[in-house]
Amino acid sequence: MENKVLSYCLFEPKTLPQHRFWDKDKNNPQRYWFNIPALAVINNILYPDYLMQTYVSPNVWDNPLSQVLKALAQEIESFSVETIDREYSLTEPAIWRMMPLWSRDVSTFHTRDLDSLPNEEEYRFVRAFEKSSCCLGTIRTHENHYGIKCRMLAGLSSFKPQLVPPQLKWDSFNTYYAMRHSQYGSDQDLMIKFFTGDETFTKDHFFDFAACNQRNKQDFLCTSATDEEIFAFDLGEKKNDIFALIEKCFGEFWSGAPMDSRGDLLSSLLCYEPRAQEQIKQNAELRQFYKL
C-alpha cells in the first residue's frame, strides 16, 4: 500500500467569499479554473509518485471549461477526477478533499487548493512529512496563519490515514461530514476540531512547519519541522527548473496564495506535456480562457 494522493475539490460557487481581501479575483466565479492545467503538469513533475485527485460537484460538467478536465485526465495518467453528488450551499464540497482519510489504499495524502501553486518550501515540507514519524501535519505560511482558527489549514495539511487512530477520525467520511457546521469555512473548522484537540496525541504525532511569512509557534503541543528535516535533500535539476519558472512569473510567495497561472507560465509548463497542450489548444474556448 503505497498510494499517495494530492487531494483537491472543484465546485460551482453559489456565493462568492467577500471576506477574502487578499484575493484580487474573489469576485470571479471562474477563478478556481485558472490553475488546473498548470497544477496537473507541476504535480506530475514534482510528485511523480502521487495521484492528483480532484473531487467535483455534478454542476462542474455544465461549465464549458470542464473540457480541460477531460483533456488532462486523458493525457496525464496522474490526473484523476471524481464526481460527488451531494447538495451544498456554501463551501461544504471543500470537505470532500478529506475522503482519502478513510481509504485503505492510501498511505499519504495532502489537502490542497486549486487556486494556488506549490513553492519550494511547500514541496520540501511534503517530503519531510513523509519521512517523519508523524501522521498529521500542516504548513503555515501567511502572517495570519496562527491561533485557534488557523492552527491547521484546510488547503495545506497532510495525513497518513493508516496511522491516524480511529478515535480521531471516527468510522467513516459520512460521519465526519455530518459533524460540519453550516457556516463558511466548515472544512477548516472541522479539521481543526478533529485533529488538534488532543495534545497528548499531537505532541508527538502532529508535524508543524511555520514558513514564508509565518514566525509564530503553534498554540498546541506538536512537533516542529527542523531546518535539517526540510533541507535534507537536493531537488534535482528538473524540479529546480519548475520552481524557477514559477518564481520568474510570481516572485517569492507564501504557500496557498491565490494565483493566476494562465498565459506565459502555462505555455512554458505545457511544453512538458505536449499531448495535453495539443488537446487544450484545439478547443477555442480553452485556448482563449487560458491565454494560449
Phi and psi in degrees as a GROMACS rama.xvg file:
@    title "Ramachandran Plot"
@    xaxis  label "Phi"
@    yaxis  label "Psi"
@TYPE xy
-126.375  17.8013  GLU-2
-66.886  131.305  ASN-3
-125.411  142.208  LYS-4
-134.391  136.254  VAL-5
-101.669  114.081  LEU-6
-104.499  122.604  SER-7
-125.656  167.524  TYR-8
-137.248  154.234  CYS-9
-146.104  127.565  LEU-10
-150.282  154.019  PHE-11
-74.2351  121.472  GLU-12
-67.7777  133.83  PRO-13
-96.423  -15.1591  LYS-14
-151.107  142.621  THR-15
-97.5577  134.873  LEU-16
-76.3797  103.425  PRO-17
-76.35  -13.3169  GLN-18
-77.2714  -9.80455  HIS-19
-78.9771  72.8219  ARG-20
-64.5199  -22.5627  PHE-21
-83.7577  -3.35271  TRP-22
-111.993  105.791  ASP-23
-66.9995  -19.5984  LYS-24
-102.844  20.8848  ASP-25
-61.4051  -23.3317  LYS-26
-97.8367  7.25085  ASN-27
-98.7318  110.703  ASN-28
-66.8176  -13.0083  PRO-29
-94.9722  3.47897  GLN-30
-60.1472  -30.246  ARG-31
-78.9644  -2.69099  TYR-32
-91.8351  -15.768  TRP-33
-53.0686  -44.4593  PHE-34
-104.452  2.35688  ASN-35
-58.0195  -52.071  ILE-36
-66.8188  -35.2345  PRO-37
-62.8773  -44.2315  ALA-38
-64.7529  -37.9738  LEU-39
-59.8832  -41.51  ALA-40
-72.8679  -48.8657  VAL-41
-59.56  -47.7717  ILE-42
-64.2956  -34.8182  ASN-43
-66.0064  -28.2693  ASN-44
-87.1753  -46.2168  ILE-45
-71.6216  -37.3329  LEU-46
-126.597  66.7227  TYR-47
-64.3026  -14.6443  PRO-48
-93.4142  5.63465  ASP-49
-115.827  153.163  TYR-50
-98.1396  130.013  LEU-51
-89.415  103.159  MET-52
-103.538  122.825  GLN-53
-117.373  120.476  THR-54
-91.4867  125.068  TYR-55
-122.911  152.148  VAL-56
-82.2038  152.785  SER-57
-56.5672  -33.5733  PRO-58
-69.468  -12.7459  ASN-59
-59.5824  -34.6681  VAL-60
-73.605  -10.5021  TRP-61
-81.9578  -14.7932  ASP-62
-82.3728  127.432  ASN-63
-55.4121  -25.3547  PRO-64
-69.4817  -11.8781  LEU-65
-63.2575  -15.0252  SER-66
-60.9234  -25.7576  GLN-67
-68.6592  -33.0716  VAL-68
-64.4218  -42.5916  LEU-69
-66.1959  -40.8872  LYS-70
-63.8773  -45.0998  ALA-71
-68.0077  -41.1089  LEU-72
-64.1958  -31.7895  ALA-73
-75.5441  -36.059  GLN-74
-104.437  -17.6998  GLU-75
-120.305  112.322  ILE-76
-61.8826  -30.558  GLU-77
-83.8136  1.44375  SER-78
-102.797  125.599  PHE-79
-137.878  145.791  SER-80
-127.894  135.687  VAL-81
-129.95  128.729  GLU-82
-87.6483  129.842  THR-83
-114.047  115.948  ILE-84
-94.5003  82.3143  ASP-85
-134.238  144.866  ARG-86
-73.1088  151.304  GLU-87
-154.976  159.852  TYR-88
-124.714  -30.1314  SER-89
-122.935  -113.947  LEU-90
-111.336  24.0119  THR-91
-55.1527  -34.7073  GLU-92
-59.2396  -19.4777  PRO-93
-63.0504  -22.9438  ALA-94
-71.4343  -23.2473  ILE-95
-58.9814  -23.6865  TRP-96
-60.1583  -17.2301  ARG-97
-84.8273  -3.02754  MET-98
-54.8931  -37.5072  MET-99
-61.1436  -16.3466  PRO-100
-61.947  -24.7003  LEU-101
-106.854  14.1871  TRP-102
-92.2644  129.756  SER-103
-74.0831  -11.1336  ARG-104
-95.3357  -6.50538  ASP-105
-106.357  125.148  VAL-106
-90.8874  -33.9614  SER-107
-148.887  138.796  THR-108
-148.56  159.653  PHE-109
-134.309  129.806  HIS-110
-83.9727  131.32  THR-111
-138.116  161.681  ARG-112
-103.305  139.165  ASP-113
-72.0884  -17.0145  LEU-114
-91.5764  10.5581  ASP-115
-134.275  160.824  SER-116
-115.229  151.958  LEU-117
-74.6183  145.734  PRO-118
-110.115  -179.559  ASN-119
-63.8454  -39.3538  GLU-120
-63.4946  -39.7504  GLU-121
-63.6543  -44.2195  GLU-122
-61.2867  -45.139  TYR-123
-62.972  -36.343  ARG-124
-62.7141  -43.7569  PHE-125
-56.1516  -47.5597  VAL-126
-69.2953  -35.0863  ARG-127
-68.8281  -38.6711  ALA-128
-61.548  -41.6737  PHE-129
-57.1286  -41.2482  GLU-130
-81.6485  -16.6741  LYS-131
-73.7605  166.936  SER-132
-87.4019  1.5608  SER-133
-84.4639  154.908  CYS-134
-115.397  -4.33096  CYS-135
-132.02  153.099  LEU-136
-171.811  164.285  GLY-137
-152.223  153.553  THR-138
-113.893  127.653  ILE-139
-112.464  120.831  ARG-140
-126.062  -29.7179  THR-141
-83.1736  154.57  HIS-142
-61.7775  -20.9274  GLU-143
-95.2208  4.0363  ASN-144
-81.9389  68.9099  HIS-145
-159.047  164.939  TYR-146
90.2433  173.447  GLY-147
-58.325  -33.3332  ILE-148
-83.8316  -17.2046  LYS-149
-131.217  24.8927  CYS-150
-74.1878  -18.6296  ARG-151
-142.233  131.458  MET-152
-102.856  127.774  LEU-153
-60.2336  -29.6539  ALA-154
-105.602  12.041  GLY-155
-144.804  43.8651  LEU-156
-123.594  161.614  SER-157
-136.311  148.311  SER-158
-145.349  146.858  PHE-159
-117.683  92.153  LYS-160
-52.3355  -39.6568  PRO-161
-72.6745  -13.6874  GLN-162
-105.11  -5.19034  LEU-163
-82.0689  119.86  VAL-164
-60.8612  144.664  PRO-165
-55.9164  -32.263  PRO-166
-69.5877  -16.7605  GLN-167
-89.3737  -40.4422  LEU-168
-101.12  -6.04763  LYS-169
63.9805  -163.73  TRP-170
-88.927  -24.8418  ASP-171
-161.629  164.983  SER-172
-61.7882  -39.2925  PHE-173
-60.1306  -39.3655  ASN-174
-66.0321  -46.9333  THR-175
-57.0335  -49.3523  TYR-176
-62.3659  -36.2781  TYR-177
-67.3487  -17.8672  ALA-178
-94.1808  8.84421  MET-179
-71.1962  156.23  ARG-180
-91.386  176.104  HIS-181
-102.383  16.8254  SER-182
-101.163  171.911  GLN-183
-63.2038  143.532  TYR-184
82.1902  22.0648  GLY-185
-62.7619  -28.9288  SER-186
-64.5754  -47.027  ASP-187
-72.0103  -42.3697  GLN-188
-62.3769  -38.0728  ASP-189
-67.8602  -40.513  LEU-190
-61.4481  -46.6694  MET-191
-62.3249  -43.0158  ILE-192
-60.9757  -42.6802  LYS-193
-77.3367  -38.0721  PHE-194
-115.133  -0.745441  PHE-195
-121.298  2.66969  THR-196
-86.2099  -24.8133  GLY-197
-98.4766  93.6357  ASP-198
-71.1175  -20.8372  GLU-199
-66.1687  -27.2486  THR-200
-91.1554  -47.0198  PHE-201
-64.2983  -26.7863  THR-202
-50.3738  -43.373  LYS-203
-112.335  -3.72313  ASP-204
-125.326  -1.71623  HIS-205
-110.067  122.864  PHE-206
-102.766  111.381  PHE-207
-111.483  138.819  ASP-208
-132.814  111.565  PHE-209
-91.7738  113.654  ALA-210
-133.588  178.433  ALA-211
55.1547  -114.589  CYS-212
-92.9306  4.85744  ASN-213
-101.417  125.557  GLN-214
-124.783  -2.00209  ARG-215
-80.0538  142.339  ASN-216
-74.0534  158.601  LYS-217
-63.9204  155.797  GLN-218
-100.381  17.4656  ASP-219
-142.433  160.582  PHE-220
-68.0881  128.624  LEU-221
-161.763  -177.827  CYS-222
-102.675  126.498  THR-223
-93.0741  134.774  SER-224
-66.493  136.905  ALA-225
-97.4617  161.549  THR-226
-60.0499  -36.3487  ASP-227
-61.6797  -38.9592  GLU-228
-72.0046  -41.3501  GLU-229
-70.1684  -37.6406  ILE-230
-108.271  33.8921  PHE-231
-81.33  -1.77831  ALA-232
-148.134  158.179  PHE-233
-87.9928  144.726  ASP-234
-74.4039  -36.9193  LEU-235
94.2185  158.547  GLY-236
-62.8683  -45.3211  GLU-237
-65.669  -43.1328  LYS-238
-67.4409  -39.8773  LYS-239
-59.9508  -38.3955  ASN-240
-62.815  -40.4437  ASP-241
-64.6222  -46.4091  ILE-242
-65.1903  -33.0578  PHE-243
-66.5658  -39.3933  ALA-244
-61.6975  -45.7334  LEU-245
-65.3797  -44.3923  ILE-246
-67.1848  -33.5718  GLU-247
-61.1147  -35.3605  LYS-248
-80.9453  -41.1874  CYS-249
-115.034  -10.4257  PHE-250
71.4144  -159.868  GLY-251
-78.1086  142.21  GLU-252
-150.743  157.048  PHE-253
-84.1457  143.697  TRP-254
-59.8771  131.574  SER-255
95.8959  -2.5515  GLY-256
-66.0741  135.085  ALA-257
-62.6244  136.396  PRO-258
-142.442  163.784  MET-259
-132.64  105.035  ASP-260
-95.1446  8.33913  SER-261
-68.3261  158.085  ARG-262
92.4287  -131.122  GLY-263
-60.4111  -44.4608  ASP-264
-62.3115  -46.9587  LEU-265
-62.8354  -40.2136  LEU-266
-58.2558  -43.0946  SER-267
-66.1068  -41.2614  SER-268
-68.289  -38.3785  LEU-269
-67.6468  -14.7847  LEU-270
-62.1765  -23.9221  CYS-271
-77.4902  -17.6584  TYR-272
-132.441  73.6647  GLU-273
-61.707  -32.0969  PRO-274
-70.4081  -40.745  ARG-275
-65.9888  -40.3116  ALA-276
-57.4026  -44.9936  GLN-277
-63.4097  -43.5279  GLU-278
-63.4389  -42.6362  GLN-279
-66.3145  -42.4825  ILE-280
-69.7951  -24.3026  LYS-281
-71.8894  -20.3858  GLN-282
-94.4176  114.051  ASN-283
-59.4397  -40.36  ALA-284
-67.7216  -42.1655  GLU-285
-66.9662  -41.3198  LEU-286
-59.629  -41.149  ARG-287
-71.8093  -44.9737  GLN-288
-63.2668  -41.8466  PHE-289
-88.7576  4.83249  TYR-290
57.1385  48.7537  LYS-291
